[in-house]
Every structure is written in C-alpha cells, then in structure tokens.
Amino acid sequence: MIDDGARARLAPRTDEPAILGGPPAFTERLHVGSPNIGDRARLSERMAGILDRRWLTNDGPLVREFEEAIARFVGVRHCVAMASGTAALQIAIRVAGLVDEAVVSPLTFVATAHALRWQGVTPVFCDVDPRTHNLDPASVEDMVTPRTSGIVGVHLWGRPCAIDELTALAERRGLALIFDAAHAFGCSHRGRMIGGYGKAEVLSFHATKFVNTFEGGAIVTDDGDFAEQARLTRNHGFARYDEVKQLGTNAKMSEPAAAMGLTSLEALDDFYVANLRNYEVYRAGLDGIDGIGLIAYDEAEWCNRHYVVIEVDQSATLSRDELQRILWAENVLVRRYFFPGCHRMEPYRSELPCARRELPEAERLTDRLLALPTGTAIDPTRAAAVADLIRRAMADGPRLRRRLRGLVPARADRSKGKS
Ligand SMILES: *Cc1c(COP(=O)(O)O)cnc(C)c1O
C-alpha cells in the first residue's frame, strides 16, 4: 500500500525538507535490504512438515531439496548449504587451501576479509577498477608475492568481476581462485550463471540478500572433492555415525532456513521483476542530475539488480554524506555501502597504516557510493518519490549545505541502521 507520505511527495512540495524541520517524506522507514518474502502459505506448509517429521536440521530433506534447486539453477554439479555466507566463505577458504596471503578487494562487506583472517590468512587488499568497482587484475598481479596462495574475487553489486583475467592470472601464477558471490545469485557472466566460476563460489542467503533463508549461505562448485571436503567440514568432520575423518565445525543449514529458501526460489520471478522495475524508475528519476551517477548493469546478462547504487561525485552540489543526512531525515535509510573500506576497519587499519594511500580508487569510491532502497518492499511509487527527493535536494544543494553546516550531526550519523 502506498502511504500518504509517499503520495504527498509526488506533488510539488512547498514545505521545508525534514532535515530543516519539515515533515518527513515517509511515515515509515525505507530500508536498504528489506527482506524479500515469498508465499506465506507455502512457507507455513513447509514449516508444518518440518515439525511433523521432527527433522529440524542435520542434512534434512528440505536442505537437500534446496541444494539441488540451487545447483540446478546455477548450473553446477554441487551445492553445499551452510548456516551463513560467512561460514561458507571460511570453509571455502580452508578447502581451497589458502594460507599465508590472499589478494582481495577492500570494497566489500567486511566478512570477505574477516573470513580469510579467521582461517589465518592475511587479506592483501588490492585496488579496484573505478568502472566496475571490482578487483583490478593489473593491481592484483602487482600484489602477488611468493607468499600469495590465492585470490578471492567479489562480484560486487552482482556485477561479475574480471573473471576471465583473474582465471588466467590464477593459472599462470599457480594460485587458487574462489569467488565471494554473496551479491550475485541470479546473475550471469557471458550467459553462464555466476556460481560456476573459479574453484568454487560462495553464496549468501542472509535476510538482506536477493534470495534469503533468514540466515544461510552455500558453496557451489563443479569439483566433487571440493564439495565433499566442504560437507565434512560443515558437520564436525563426520563421515558417518561415530566416524570423524577430519577437523570440522558446525556450519549446517537448518530445515526452517531451507523452507524459507525454497519458498523464496518459487517467488524468484517476482523478485527479479520488482528490482528491475524499481531500477528503471530510479534510472528515469535520477537522469540528468549533475554529479549523480547510477551504476549500470549489462542488459545482455541475467542480473538481480538487488543493489541500486549511486555515485555522488565532486561536481554534485552536495556530498554523499550530506545527501545521506538529508535522506535519513526523510526516513529513507540509504546506506554508505561499503564505507569505510575493509582496509580502514580493524584489525586491518592498525596493521596497514599506508593502505589508504595505496588504494586510491577504493578510497574515492567509499566516499561516494550510496545504496538506495529496493526489493519487493519498495514499490515504484516509493522509488520515484526517493528519486524526487534526491533531485530536489541536489537542486537546493547550496542552500542546504549552508544550513547543514549550522546543524549538529543528524540521526544518520548517530543511529545504527538495520543491516
Ligand atoms: C552478505 C555478505 C557476506 C556474508 O554473508 P552472510 O550470509 O551475511 O554471512 C559476504 N560477502 C559479501 C560481499 C556480502 O554482501
């Protein structure tokens, strides 16, 4: 339902923006990553089945069904479902044999770097290509040392990283290549679904992702040995009852999680359509605003468009952070994804005091990118109203900027958003 706030915003606005005391544009808060939810009745049926069977976890029938569905969709032989994307990353890093150092992008969710460190591998941050926001293969090669064991590519925003170049580089230098595909479920590269590249790829089904299992993740791969190792590691190293073959942990996906995942997959078309529609509304609504660029997606590929990200460059009348404060006051909780870069978060920041200088493109982007709300919780009317707020703020930029300087830091700086 479209609330009065959203409707009012489509009419010419006479009052002040909320940051200067006017009423907020939205009465409800608009979140980035508000969950996509499939058919409730189907989910309830599946939940009832779980209770009837008294099979709640440990490689249950829904987890197996979910793994098969994901493997089929991605077009790989194996899917090993996990309790989270982070657990899947840790296990993939371990099974891929990464040790000492691995090259990774600093422009990612911190879990990519933390998963390496958790396995005792030092993440070596490398600069990104400003056009794709993904690892720049030339900088990757510069970072390779005798201690480098592998590369962790991230398909940021669901846009494939330089898969072909990184694959060639990994082969040439004898490195393991895995991908953090947490953003990229439902996206393709050269017509093949992401998930099928490298030694293995890692998906996240966190509540905020395109498809969710509340919490969850998976390793997808064509390599049977890799999948087998991942399965053993996921379940304490158990090969069968009473037989532990190796070191392991508990990273199992539960049956309720798989129920949510299967239900989400049935609604996948709706998720694609909602995101495409919102993206097109944003594209039209933001078109021609000086200094605001919307990231582009390859029209020839499958793409979940789950991230609507704008770049606020120096020619804009307001900085990214000023725009964020203005939008938060309107109850539009845009997010500075990903700010700061991983190299500026602990423990890496203390260990790499020079990283900011060495990663100029990542530094520039982390100060400019802003993610806007999309997904099935946002309808085109709301997306249009958000774009309209941005247009008005930018048009009124010089005055807003002067007024903002006289204000104490706004809510955006103080409160923690939902992730
Ligand atoms: C969400 C995310 C993860 C972690 O996945 P979880 O399921 O939340 O543990 C890792 N990498 C990236 C890029 C992500 O966005």
The ligand as a MOL file (V3000), in Angstrom:
LIG
                    3D

  0  0  0     0  0            999 V3000
M  V30 BEGIN CTAB
M  V30 COUNTS 15 15 0 0 0
M  V30 BEGIN ATOM
M  V30 1 C 26.4100 -10.6760 2.9690 0
M  V30 2 C 27.7940 -10.8100 2.5100 0
M  V30 3 C 28.6680 -11.7660 3.0500 0
M  V30 4 C 28.3400 -12.5730 4.2730 0
M  V30 5 O 27.2340 -13.3530 4.1710 0
M  V30 6 P 26.3860 -13.7270 5.4850 0
M  V30 7 O 25.3960 -14.7010 4.9640 0
M  V30 8 O 25.7610 -12.4480 5.9830 0
M  V30 9 O 27.3010 -14.3230 6.4820 0
M  V30 10 C 29.9190 -11.9020 2.4890 0
M  V30 11 N 30.3150 -11.1350 1.4720 0
M  V30 12 C 29.5270 -10.1810 0.9460 0
M  V30 13 C 30.0310 -9.3810 -0.2130 0
M  V30 14 C 28.2510 -9.9690 1.4580 0
M  V30 15 O 27.4920 -8.9860 0.9630 0
M  V30 END ATOM
M  V30 BEGIN BOND
M  V30 1 1 1 2
M  V30 2 1 2 3
M  V30 3 2 2 14
M  V30 4 1 3 4
M  V30 5 2 3 10
M  V30 6 1 4 5
M  V30 7 1 5 6
M  V30 8 2 6 7
M  V30 9 1 6 8
M  V30 10 1 6 9
M  V30 11 1 10 11
M  V30 12 2 11 12
M  V30 13 1 12 13
M  V30 14 1 12 14
M  V30 15 1 14 15
M  V30 END BOND
M  V30 END CTAB
M  END
